[in-house]
């Protein structure tokens, strides 16, 4: 789905706080390349999980959970887009 969206260059934006999380060892298709491009194009922050593959949440759950918790705390402090 992400690959289709990136290749089609669809004109949509994510109107809320977002975070990309990607395993450094992700070898599923072109996920790493697409996430880098998406980050560069949109400015959505990206976090790279060391020693994790495509299922970073299963490979390194403690790291992914910490990132999500910190992201949610910061999102609560960010004013909603208008």
PDB file of N, CA, C and O in Angstrom:
ATOM      1  N   UNK A   1       0.829  -1.180   0.000  1.00  0.00           N
ATOM      2  CA  UNK A   1       0.000   0.000   0.000  1.00  0.00           C
ATOM      3  C   UNK A   1       0.878   1.250   0.000  1.00  0.00           C
ATOM      4  O   UNK A   1       0.637   2.179  -0.772  1.00  0.00           O
ATOM      5  N   UNK A   2       1.900   1.277   0.867  1.00  0.00           N
ATOM      6  CA  UNK A   2       2.791   2.431   0.920  1.00  0.00           C
ATOM      7  C   UNK A   2       3.498   2.610  -0.418  1.00  0.00           C
ATOM      8  O   UNK A   2       3.630   3.730  -0.911  1.00  0.00           O
ATOM      9  N   UNK A   3       3.947   1.514  -0.999  1.00  0.00           N
ATOM     10  CA  UNK A   3       4.629   1.598  -2.291  1.00  0.00           C
ATOM     11  C   UNK A   3       3.703   2.172  -3.354  1.00  0.00           C
ATOM     12  O   UNK A   3       4.124   3.018  -4.143  1.00  0.00           O
ATOM     13  N   UNK A   4       2.456   1.730  -3.388  1.00  0.00           N
ATOM     14  CA  UNK A   4       1.495   2.258  -4.357  1.00  0.00           C
ATOM     15  C   UNK A   4       1.271   3.750  -4.155  1.00  0.00           C
ATOM     16  O   UNK A   4       1.199   4.511  -5.120  1.00  0.00           O
ATOM     17  N   UNK A   5       1.164   4.163  -2.904  1.00  0.00           N
ATOM     18  CA  UNK A   5       0.934   5.571  -2.605  1.00  0.00           C
ATOM     19  C   UNK A   5       2.138   6.415  -3.000  1.00  0.00           C
ATOM     20  O   UNK A   5       1.975   7.495  -3.569  1.00  0.00           O
ATOM     21  N   UNK A   6       3.338   5.940  -2.709  1.00  0.00           N
ATOM     22  CA  UNK A   6       4.546   6.696  -3.047  1.00  0.00           C
ATOM     23  C   UNK A   6       4.716   6.784  -4.561  1.00  0.00           C
ATOM     24  O   UNK A   6       5.030   7.852  -5.088  1.00  0.00           O
ATOM     25  N   UNK A   7       4.512   5.676  -5.260  1.00  0.00           N
ATOM     26  CA  UNK A   7       4.698   5.670  -6.703  1.00  0.00           C
ATOM     27  C   UNK A   7       3.653   6.518  -7.408  1.00  0.00           C
ATOM     28  O   UNK A   7       3.940   7.134  -8.435  1.00  0.00           O
ATOM     29  N   UNK A   8       2.443   6.554  -6.863  1.00  0.00           N
ATOM     30  CA  UNK A   8       1.383   7.337  -7.493  1.00  0.00           C
ATOM     31  C   UNK A   8       1.505   8.814  -7.140  1.00  0.00           C
ATOM     32  O   UNK A   8       0.853   9.658  -7.755  1.00  0.00           O
ATOM     33  N   UNK A   9       2.352   9.133  -6.137  1.00  0.00           N
ATOM     34  CA  UNK A   9       2.528  10.507  -5.682  1.00  0.00           C
ATOM     35  C   UNK A   9       1.175  11.141  -5.375  1.00  0.00           C
ATOM     36  O   UNK A   9       0.857  12.230  -5.854  1.00  0.00           O
ATOM     37  N   UNK A  10       0.392  10.441  -4.571  1.00  0.00           N
ATOM     38  CA  UNK A  10      -0.949  10.901  -4.247  1.00  0.00           C
ATOM     39  C   UNK A  10      -0.907  12.204  -3.462  1.00  0.00           C
ATOM     40  O   UNK A  10      -0.070  12.364  -2.574  1.00  0.00           O
ATOM     41  N   UNK A  11      -1.798  13.134  -3.778  1.00  0.00           N
ATOM     42  CA  UNK A  11      -1.779  14.462  -3.146  1.00  0.00           C
ATOM     43  C   UNK A  11      -2.573  14.508  -1.834  1.00  0.00           C
ATOM     44  O   UNK A  11      -3.544  15.258  -1.727  1.00  0.00           O
ATOM     45  N   UNK A  12      -2.176  13.730  -0.856  1.00  0.00           N
ATOM     46  CA  UNK A  12      -2.865  13.798   0.414  1.00  0.00           C
ATOM     47  C   UNK A  12      -1.843  14.029   1.522  1.00  0.00           C
ATOM     48  O   UNK A  12      -0.656  13.733   1.377  1.00  0.00           O
ATOM     49  N   UNK A  13      -2.328  14.552   2.601  1.00  0.00           N
ATOM     50  CA  UNK A  13      -1.465  14.808   3.747  1.00  0.00           C
ATOM     51  C   UNK A  13      -2.066  14.143   4.969  1.00  0.00           C
ATOM     52  O   UNK A  13      -3.265  13.871   5.015  1.00  0.00           O
ATOM     53  N   UNK A  14      -1.246  13.890   5.936  1.00  0.00           N
ATOM     54  CA  UNK A  14      -1.722  13.344   7.204  1.00  0.00           C
ATOM     55  C   UNK A  14      -1.923  14.547   8.122  1.00  0.00           C
ATOM     56  O   UNK A  14      -0.947  15.159   8.557  1.00  0.00           O
ATOM     57  N   UNK A  15      -3.172  14.894   8.421  1.00  0.00           N
ATOM     58  CA  UNK A  15      -3.449  16.126   9.163  1.00  0.00           C
ATOM     59  C   UNK A  15      -3.382  15.984  10.687  1.00  0.00           C
ATOM     60  O   UNK A  15      -4.103  16.667  11.414  1.00  0.00           O
ATOM     61  N   UNK A  16      -2.519  15.099  11.153  1.00  0.00           N
ATOM     62  CA  UNK A  16      -2.370  14.901  12.589  1.00  0.00           C
ATOM     63  C   UNK A  16      -0.915  14.519  12.849  1.00  0.00           C
ATOM     64  O   UNK A  16      -0.189  14.183  11.914  1.00  0.00           O
ATOM     65  N   UNK A  17      -0.488  14.565  14.094  1.00  0.00           N
ATOM     66  CA  UNK A  17       0.881  14.142  14.383  1.00  0.00           C
ATOM     67  C   UNK A  17       1.095  12.702  13.927  1.00  0.00           C
ATOM     68  O   UNK A  17       0.208  11.860  14.067  1.00  0.00           O
ATOM     69  N   UNK A  18       2.275  12.424  13.382  1.00  0.00           N
ATOM     70  CA  UNK A  18       2.587  11.090  12.885  1.00  0.00           C
ATOM     71  C   UNK A  18       4.047  10.775  13.157  1.00  0.00           C
ATOM     72  O   UNK A  18       4.866  11.679  13.326  1.00  0.00           O
ATOM     73  N   UNK A  19       4.366   9.506  13.198  1.00  0.00           N
ATOM     74  CA  UNK A  19       5.725   9.036  13.418  1.00  0.00           C
ATOM     75  C   UNK A  19       5.936   7.786  12.588  1.00  0.00           C
ATOM     76  O   UNK A  19       5.122   6.863  12.631  1.00  0.00           O
ATOM     77  N   UNK A  20       7.026   7.749  11.829  1.00  0.00           N
ATOM     78  CA  UNK A  20       7.413   6.550  11.091  1.00  0.00           C
ATOM     79  C   UNK A  20       8.386   5.764  11.953  1.00  0.00           C
ATOM     80  O   UNK A  20       9.319   6.338  12.516  1.00  0.00           O
ATOM     81  N   UNK A  21       8.183   4.470  12.062  1.00  0.00           N
ATOM     82  CA  UNK A  21       9.084   3.596  12.800  1.00  0.00           C
ATOM     83  C   UNK A  21       9.498   2.482  11.850  1.00  0.00           C
ATOM     84  O   UNK A  21       8.653   1.809  11.261  1.00  0.00           O
ATOM     85  N   UNK A  22      10.810   2.294  11.706  1.00  0.00           N
ATOM     86  CA  UNK A  22      11.297   1.318  10.726  1.00  0.00           C
ATOM     87  C   UNK A  22      12.502   0.581  11.296  1.00  0.00           C
ATOM     88  O   UNK A  22      13.399   1.195  11.874  1.00  0.00           O
ATOM     89  N   UNK A  23      12.518  -0.733  11.131  1.00  0.00           N
ATOM     90  CA  UNK A  23      13.677  -1.520  11.536  1.00  0.00           C
ATOM     91  C   UNK A  23      14.835  -1.289  10.582  1.00  0.00           C
ATOM     92  O   UNK A  23      14.643  -1.264   9.366  1.00  0.00           O
ATOM     93  N   UNK A  24      16.027  -1.122  11.119  1.00  0.00           N
ATOM     94  CA  UNK A  24      17.198  -0.896  10.275  1.00  0.00           C
ATOM     95  C   UNK A  24      17.476  -2.067   9.345  1.00  0.00           C
ATOM     96  O   UNK A  24      18.075  -1.889   8.284  1.00  0.00           O
ATOM     97  N   UNK A  25      17.046  -3.261   9.732  1.00  0.00           N
ATOM     98  CA  UNK A  25      17.292  -4.460   8.927  1.00  0.00           C
ATOM     99  C   UNK A  25      16.058  -4.883   8.138  1.00  0.00           C
ATOM    100  O   UNK A  25      15.954  -6.040   7.732  1.00  0.00           O
ATOM    101  N   UNK A  26      15.133  -3.972   7.919  1.00  0.00           N
ATOM    102  CA  UNK A  26      13.904  -4.277   7.174  1.00  0.00           C
ATOM    103  C   UNK A  26      14.279  -4.589   5.726  1.00  0.00           C
ATOM    104  O   UNK A  26      14.862  -3.754   5.035  1.00  0.00           O
ATOM    105  N   UNK A  27      13.947  -5.774   5.280  1.00  0.00           N
ATOM    106  CA  UNK A  27      14.236  -6.193   3.909  1.00  0.00           C
ATOM    107  C   UNK A  27      12.955  -6.531   3.143  1.00  0.00           C
ATOM    108  O   UNK A  27      13.005  -7.168   2.090  1.00  0.00           O
ATOM    109  N   UNK A  28      11.820  -6.105   3.670  1.00  0.00           N
ATOM    110  CA  UNK A  28      10.537  -6.381   3.012  1.00  0.00           C
ATOM    111  C   UNK A  28      10.326  -5.361   1.896  1.00  0.00           C
ATOM    112  O   UNK A  28      10.065  -4.187   2.157  1.00  0.00           O
ATOM    113  N   UNK A  29      10.438  -5.810   0.685  1.00  0.00           N
ATOM    114  CA  UNK A  29      10.236  -4.914  -0.454  1.00  0.00           C
ATOM    115  C   UNK A  29      11.178  -3.731  -0.381  1.00  0.00           C
ATOM    116  O   UNK A  29      12.383  -3.889  -0.184  1.00  0.00           O
ATOM    117  N   UNK A  30      10.623  -2.557  -0.539  1.00  0.00           N
ATOM    118  CA  UNK A  30      11.413  -1.325  -0.513  1.00  0.00           C
ATOM    119  C   UNK A  30      11.017  -0.440   0.664  1.00  0.00           C
ATOM    120  O   UNK A  30      11.053   0.786   0.560  1.00  0.00           O
ATOM    121  N   UNK A  31      10.641  -1.051   1.775  1.00  0.00           N
ATOM    122  CA  UNK A  31      10.152  -0.281   2.931  1.00  0.00           C
ATOM    123  C   UNK A  31      11.129   0.787   3.380  1.00  0.00           C
ATOM    124  O   UNK A  31      10.730   1.926   3.622  1.00  0.00           O
ATOM    125  N   UNK A  32      12.396   0.443   3.496  1.00  0.00           N
ATOM    126  CA  UNK A  32      13.381   1.414   3.964  1.00  0.00           C
ATOM    127  C   UNK A  32      13.447   2.593   3.002  1.00  0.00           C
ATOM    128  O   UNK A  32      13.422   3.748   3.428  1.00  0.00           O
ATOM    129  N   UNK A  33      13.532   2.305   1.714  1.00  0.00           N
ATOM    130  CA  UNK A  33      13.609   3.374   0.714  1.00  0.00           C
ATOM    131  C   UNK A  33      12.349   4.232   0.725  1.00  0.00           C
ATOM    132  O   UNK A  33      12.440   5.459   0.681  1.00  0.00           O
ATOM    133  N   UNK A  34      11.189   3.613   0.783  1.00  0.00           N
ATOM    134  CA  UNK A  34       9.933   4.366   0.783  1.00  0.00           C
ATOM    135  C   UNK A  34       9.777   5.201   2.052  1.00  0.00           C
ATOM    136  O   UNK A  34       9.318   6.341   1.987  1.00  0.00           O
ATOM    137  N   UNK A  35      10.155   4.647   3.201  1.00  0.00           N
ATOM    138  CA  UNK A  35      10.052   5.417   4.441  1.00  0.00           C
ATOM    139  C   UNK A  35      11.005   6.602   4.440  1.00  0.00           C
ATOM    140  O   UNK A  35      10.650   7.680   4.917  1.00  0.00           O
ATOM    141  N   UNK A  36      12.216   6.418   3.908  1.00  0.00           N
ATOM    142  CA  UNK A  36      13.145   7.552   3.798  1.00  0.00           C
ATOM    143  C   UNK A  36      12.567   8.638   2.897  1.00  0.00           C
ATOM    144  O   UNK A  36      12.623   9.825   3.221  1.00  0.00           O
ATOM    145  N   UNK A  37      12.016   8.222   1.770  1.00  0.00           N
ATOM    146  CA  UNK A  37      11.436   9.193   0.831  1.00  0.00           C
ATOM    147  C   UNK A  37      10.241   9.893   1.449  1.00  0.00           C
ATOM    148  O   UNK A  37      10.089  11.106   1.303  1.00  0.00           O
ATOM    149  N   UNK A  38       9.398   9.150   2.133  1.00  0.00           N
ATOM    150  CA  UNK A  38       8.202   9.735   2.761  1.00  0.00           C
ATOM    151  C   UNK A  38       8.620  10.742   3.823  1.00  0.00           C
ATOM    152  O   UNK A  38       8.055  11.832   3.904  1.00  0.00           O
ATOM    153  N   UNK A  39       9.601  10.382   4.633  1.00  0.00           N
ATOM    154  CA  UNK A  39      10.133  11.280   5.660  1.00  0.00           C
ATOM    155  C   UNK A  39      10.673  12.562   5.020  1.00  0.00           C
ATOM    156  O   UNK A  39      10.381  13.668   5.476  1.00  0.00           O
ATOM    157  N   UNK A  40      11.455  12.396   3.971  1.00  0.00           N
ATOM    158  CA  UNK A  40      12.060  13.553   3.297  1.00  0.00           C
ATOM    159  C   UNK A  40      11.005  14.460   2.676  1.00  0.00           C
ATOM    160  O   UNK A  40      11.105  15.684   2.755  1.00  0.00           O
ATOM    161  N   UNK A  41      10.003  13.859   2.065  1.00  0.00           N
ATOM    162  CA  UNK A  41       8.966  14.637   1.382  1.00  0.00           C
ATOM    163  C   UNK A  41       8.020  15.340   2.348  1.00  0.00           C
ATOM    164  O   UNK A  41       7.610  16.473   2.097  1.00  0.00           O
ATOM    165  N   UNK A  42       7.673  14.682   3.444  1.00  0.00           N
ATOM    166  CA  UNK A  42       6.634  15.214   4.336  1.00  0.00           C
ATOM    167  C   UNK A  42       7.183  15.850   5.612  1.00  0.00           C
ATOM    168  O   UNK A  42       6.499  16.654   6.246  1.00  0.00           O
ATOM    169  N   UNK A  43       8.402  15.499   5.989  1.00  0.00           N
ATOM    170  CA  UNK A  43       8.931  15.972   7.258  1.00  0.00           C
ATOM    171  C   UNK A  43       8.445  15.171   8.444  1.00  0.00           C
ATOM    172  O   UNK A  43       8.780  15.495   9.583  1.00  0.00           O
ATOM    173  N   UNK A  44       7.657  14.126   8.204  1.00  0.00           N
ATOM    174  CA  UNK A  44       7.222  13.261   9.306  1.00  0.00           C
ATOM    175  C   UNK A  44       8.476  12.637   9.919  1.00  0.00           C
ATOM    176  O   UNK A  44       9.297  12.071   9.197  1.00  0.00           O
ATOM    177  N   UNK A  45       8.634  12.733  11.236  1.00  0.00           N
ATOM    178  CA  UNK A  45       9.829  12.162  11.856  1.00  0.00           C
ATOM    179  C   UNK A  45       9.897  10.657  11.654  1.00  0.00           C
ATOM    180  O   UNK A  45       8.877   9.971  11.576  1.00  0.00           O
ATOM    181  N   UNK A  46      11.126  10.162  11.570  1.00  0.00           N
ATOM    182  CA  UNK A  46      11.335   8.721  11.423  1.00  0.00           C
ATOM    183  C   UNK A  46      12.309   8.256  12.493  1.00  0.00           C
ATOM    184  O   UNK A  46      13.304   8.920  12.785  1.00  0.00           O
ATOM    185  N   UNK A  47      12.005   7.114  13.066  1.00  0.00           N
ATOM    186  CA  UNK A  47      12.873   6.487  14.055  1.00  0.00           C
ATOM    187  C   UNK A  47      13.320   5.141  13.506  1.00  0.00           C
ATOM    188  O   UNK A  47      12.496   4.334  13.076  1.00  0.00           O
ATOM    189  N   UNK A  48      14.629   4.900  13.523  1.00  0.00           N
ATOM    190  CA  UNK A  48      15.213   3.650  13.042  1.00  0.00           C
ATOM    191  C   UNK A  48      15.514   2.759  14.233  1.00  0.00           C
ATOM    192  O   UNK A  48      16.173   3.183  15.182  1.00  0.00           O
ATOM    193  N   UNK A  49      15.037   1.539  14.185  1.00  0.00           N
ATOM    194  CA  UNK A  49      15.207   0.597  15.279  1.00  0.00           C
ATOM    195  C   UNK A  49      16.352  -0.354  14.930  1.00  0.00           C
ATOM    196  O   UNK A  49      16.265  -1.133  13.981  1.00  0.00           O
ATOM    197  N   UNK A  50      17.418  -0.275  15.713  1.00  0.00           N
ATOM    198  CA  UNK A  50      18.559  -1.163  15.502  1.00  0.00           C
ATOM    199  C   UNK A  50      18.214  -2.609  15.836  1.00  0.00           C
ATOM    200  O   UNK A  50      17.375  -2.880  16.695  1.00  0.00           O
ATOM    201  N   UNK A  51      18.867  -3.519  15.152  1.00  0.00           N
ATOM    202  CA  UNK A  51      18.654  -4.959  15.363  1.00  0.00           C
ATOM    203  C   UNK A  51      17.196  -5.356  15.211  1.00  0.00           C
ATOM    204  O   UNK A  51      16.713  -6.246  15.912  1.00  0.00           O
ATOM    205  N   UNK A  52      16.488  -4.692  14.292  1.00  0.00           N
ATOM    206  CA  UNK A  52      15.084  -5.023  14.034  1.00  0.00           C
ATOM    207  C   UNK A  52      14.853  -5.077  12.530  1.00  0.00           C
ATOM    208  O   UNK A  52      15.469  -4.339  11.761  1.00  0.00           O
ATOM    209  N   UNK A  53      13.965  -5.955  12.134  1.00  0.00           N
ATOM    210  CA  UNK A  53      13.603  -6.084  10.737  1.00  0.00           C
ATOM    211  C   UNK A  53      12.249  -5.450  10.461  1.00  0.00           C
ATOM    212  O   UNK A  53      11.903  -4.424  11.046  1.00  0.00           O
ATOM    213  N   UNK A  54      11.488  -6.068   9.567  1.00  0.00           N
ATOM    214  CA  UNK A  54      10.199  -5.520   9.147  1.00  0.00           C
ATOM    215  C   UNK A  54       9.199  -5.456  10.301  1.00  0.00           C
ATOM    216  O   UNK A  54       8.377  -4.541  10.357  1.00  0.00           O
ATOM    217  N   UNK A  55       9.263  -6.406  11.207  1.00  0.00           N
ATOM    218  CA  UNK A  55       8.364  -6.415  12.366  1.00  0.00           C
ATOM    219  C   UNK A  55       9.117  -5.908  13.587  1.00  0.00           C
ATOM    220  O   UNK A  55       9.319  -6.638  14.558  1.00  0.00           O
ATOM    221  N   UNK A  56       9.527  -4.651  13.524  1.00  0.00           N
ATOM    222  CA  UNK A  56      10.321  -4.066  14.603  1.00  0.00           C
ATOM    223  C   UNK A  56       9.598  -4.155  15.935  1.00  0.00           C
ATOM    224  O   UNK A  56      10.237  -4.291  16.979  1.00  0.00           O
ATOM    225  N   UNK A  57       8.279  -4.080  15.912  1.00  0.00           N
ATOM    226  CA  UNK A  57       7.516  -4.161  17.160  1.00  0.00           C
ATOM    227  C   UNK A  57       7.633  -5.540  17.806  1.00  0.00           C
ATOM    228  O   UNK A  57       7.486  -5.657  19.023  1.00  0.00           O
ATOM    229  N   UNK A  58       7.893  -6.586  17.022  1.00  0.00           N
ATOM    230  CA  UNK A  58       8.099  -7.922  17.581  1.00  0.00           C
ATOM    231  C   UNK A  58       9.581  -8.152  17.894  1.00  0.00           C
ATOM    232  O   UNK A  58       9.913  -8.842  18.858  1.00  0.00           O
ATOM    233  N   UNK A  59      10.470  -7.573  17.079  1.00  0.00           N
ATOM    234  CA  UNK A  59      11.905  -7.751  17.277  1.00  0.00           C
ATOM    235  C   UNK A  59      12.421  -6.970  18.490  1.00  0.00           C
ATOM    236  O   UNK A  59      13.245  -7.476  19.251  1.00  0.00           O
ATOM    237  N   UNK A  60      11.943  -5.755  18.664  1.00  0.00           N
ATOM    238  CA  UNK A  60      12.413  -4.867  19.736  1.00  0.00           C
ATOM    239  C   UNK A  60      11.232  -4.150  20.381  1.00  0.00           C
ATOM    240  O   UNK A  60      11.158  -2.922  20.328  1.00  0.00           O
ATOM    241  N   UNK A  61      10.296  -4.901  20.995  1.00  0.00           N
ATOM    242  CA  UNK A  61       9.075  -4.283  21.518  1.00  0.00           C
ATOM    243  C   UNK A  61       9.332  -3.198  22.553  1.00  0.00           C
ATOM    244  O   UNK A  61       8.595  -2.214  22.603  1.00  0.00           O
ATOM    245  N   UNK A  62      10.368  -3.356  23.385  1.00  0.00           N
ATOM    246  CA  UNK A  62      10.628  -2.358  24.418  1.00  0.00           C
ATOM    247  C   UNK A  62      11.012  -1.016  23.803  1.00  0.00           C
ATOM    248  O   UNK A  62      10.618   0.032  24.314  1.00  0.00           O
ATOM    249  N   UNK A  63      11.771  -1.037  22.721  1.00  0.00           N
ATOM    250  CA  UNK A  63      12.184   0.201  22.057  1.00  0.00           C
ATOM    251  C   UNK A  63      10.992   0.841  21.348  1.00  0.00           C
ATOM    252  O   UNK A  63      10.751   2.041  21.478  1.00  0.00           O
ATOM    253  N   UNK A  64      10.253   0.028  20.601  1.00  0.00           N
ATOM    254  CA  UNK A  64       9.088   0.544  19.870  1.00  0.00           C
ATOM    255  C   UNK A  64       8.056   1.105  20.847  1.00  0.00           C
ATOM    256  O   UNK A  64       7.509   2.183  20.613  1.00  0.00           O
ATOM    257  N   UNK A  65       7.786   0.395  21.928  1.00  0.00           N
ATOM    258  CA  UNK A  65       6.812   0.885  22.913  1.00  0.00           C
ATOM    259  C   UNK A  65       7.248   2.205  23.531  1.00  0.00           C
ATOM    260  O   UNK A  65       6.426   3.101  23.726  1.00  0.00           O
ATOM    261  N   UNK A  66       8.543   2.332  23.843  1.00  0.00           N
ATOM    262  CA  UNK A  66       9.051   3.599  24.396  1.00  0.00           C
ATOM    263  C   UNK A  66       8.856   4.741  23.402  1.00  0.00           C
ATOM    264  O   UNK A  66       8.459   5.841  23.788  1.00  0.00           O
ATOM    265  N   UNK A  67       9.135   4.482  22.124  1.00  0.00           N
ATOM    266  CA  UNK A  67       8.963   5.512  21.098  1.00  0.00           C
ATOM    267  C   UNK A  67       7.505   5.928  20.974  1.00  0.00           C
ATOM    268  O   UNK A  67       7.201   7.117  20.880  1.00  0.00           O
ATOM    269  N   UNK A  68       6.605   4.951  20.973  1.00  0.00           N
ATOM    270  CA  UNK A  68       5.174   5.260  20.856  1.00  0.00           C
ATOM    271  C   UNK A  68       4.695   6.038  22.075  1.00  0.00           C
ATOM    272  O   UNK A  68       3.948   7.007  21.942  1.00  0.00           O
ATOM    273  N   UNK A  69       5.119   5.620  23.254  1.00  0.00           N
ATOM    274  CA  UNK A  69       4.717   6.342  24.471  1.00  0.00           C
ATOM    275  C   UNK A  69       5.217   7.785  24.447  1.00  0.00           C
ATOM    276  O   UNK A  69       4.462   8.699  24.779  1.00  0.00           O
ATOM    277  N   UNK A  70       6.463   8.005  24.063  1.00  0.00           N
ATOM    278  CA  UNK A  70       7.012   9.363  23.993  1.00  0.00           C
ATOM    279  C   UNK A  70       6.286  10.175  22.922  1.00  0.00           C
ATOM    280  O   UNK A  70       6.002  11.356  23.123  1.00  0.00           O
ATOM    281  N   UNK A  71       5.989   9.553  21.802  1.00  0.00           N
ATOM    282  CA  UNK A  71       5.267  10.233  20.725  1.00  0.00           C
ATOM    283  C   UNK A  71       3.877  10.653  21.199  1.00  0.00           C
ATOM    284  O   UNK A  71       3.439  11.773  20.936  1.00  0.00           O
ATOM    285  N   UNK A  72       3.195   9.763  21.890  1.00  0.00           N
ATOM    286  CA  UNK A  72       1.843  10.080  22.371  1.00  0.00           C
ATOM    287  C   UNK A  72       1.875  11.210  23.400  1.00  0.00           C
ATOM    288  O   UNK A  72       1.003  12.078  23.398  1.00  0.00           O
ATOM    289  N   UNK A  73       2.882  11.198  24.280  1.00  0.00           N
ATOM    290  CA  UNK A  73       3.010  12.300  25.245  1.00  0.00           C
ATOM    291  C   UNK A  73       3.216  13.622  24.520  1.00  0.00           C
ATOM    292  O   UNK A  73       2.588  14.620  24.872  1.00  0.00           O
ATOM    293  N   UNK A  74       4.080  13.645  23.519  1.00  0.00           N
ATOM    294  CA  UNK A  74       4.338  14.897  22.798  1.00  0.00           C
ATOM    295  C   UNK A  74       3.133  15.294  21.951  1.00  0.00           C
ATOM    296  O   UNK A  74       2.872  16.486  21.786  1.00  0.00           O
ATOM    297  N   UNK A  75       2.399  14.332  21.415  1.00  0.00           N
ATOM    298  CA  UNK A  75       1.218  14.648  20.594  1.00  0.00           C
ATOM    299  C   UNK A  75       0.129  15.290  21.442  1.00  0.00           C
ATOM    300  O   UNK A  75      -0.606  16.147  20.951  1.00  0.00           O
ATOM    301  N   UNK A  76       0.015  14.899  22.686  1.00  0.00           N
ATOM    302  CA  UNK A  76      -0.978  15.500  23.577  1.00  0.00           C
ATOM    303  C   UNK A  76      -0.678  16.971  23.831  1.00  0.00           C
ATOM    304  O   UNK A  76      -1.585  17.759  24.097  1.00  0.00           O
ATOM    305  N   UNK A  77       0.598  17.338  23.749  1.00  0.00           N
ATOM    306  CA  UNK A  77       1.009  18.712  23.997  1.00  0.00           C
ATOM    307  C   UNK A  77       0.994  19.577  22.747  1.00  0.00           C
ATOM    308  O   UNK A  77       1.166  20.794  22.830  1.00  0.00           O
ATOM    309  N   UNK A  78       0.791  18.960  21.594  1.00  0.00           N
ATOM    310  CA  UNK A  78       0.786  19.676  20.317  1.00  0.00           C
ATOM    311  C   UNK A  78      -0.621  20.127  19.995  1.00  0.00           C
ATOM    312  O   UNK A  78      -1.542  19.311  20.023  1.00  0.00           O
ATOM    313  N   UNK A  79      -0.823  21.409  19.688  1.00  0.00           N
ATOM    314  CA  UNK A  79      -2.174  21.869  19.316  1.00  0.00           C
ATOM    315  C   UNK A  79      -2.676  21.150  18.064  1.00  0.00           C
ATOM    316  O   UNK A  79      -1.904  20.838  17.157  1.00  0.00           O
ATOM    317  N   UNK A  80      -3.967  20.898  18.035  1.00  0.00           N
ATOM    318  CA  UNK A  80      -4.585  20.247  16.878  1.00  0.00           C
ATOM    319  C   UNK A  80      -4.503  21.161  15.670  1.00  0.00           C
ATOM    320  O   UNK A  80      -4.620  22.379  15.802  1.00  0.00           O
ATOM    321  N   UNK A  81      -4.299  20.567  14.466  1.00  0.00           N
ATOM    322  CA  UNK A  81      -4.275  21.386  13.244  1.00  0.00           C
ATOM    323  C   UNK A  81      -5.646  21.999  12.965  1.00  0.00           C
ATOM    324  O   UNK A  81      -6.677  21.423  13.312  1.00  0.00           O
ATOM    325  N   UNK A  82      -5.645  23.143  12.350  1.00  0.00           N
ATOM    326  CA  UNK A  82      -6.922  23.809  12.029  1.00  0.00           C
ATOM    327  C   UNK A  82      -7.145  23.843  10.552  1.00  0.00           C
ATOM    328  O   UNK A  82      -8.163  24.362  10.093  1.00  0.00           O
TER     329      UNK A  82
END
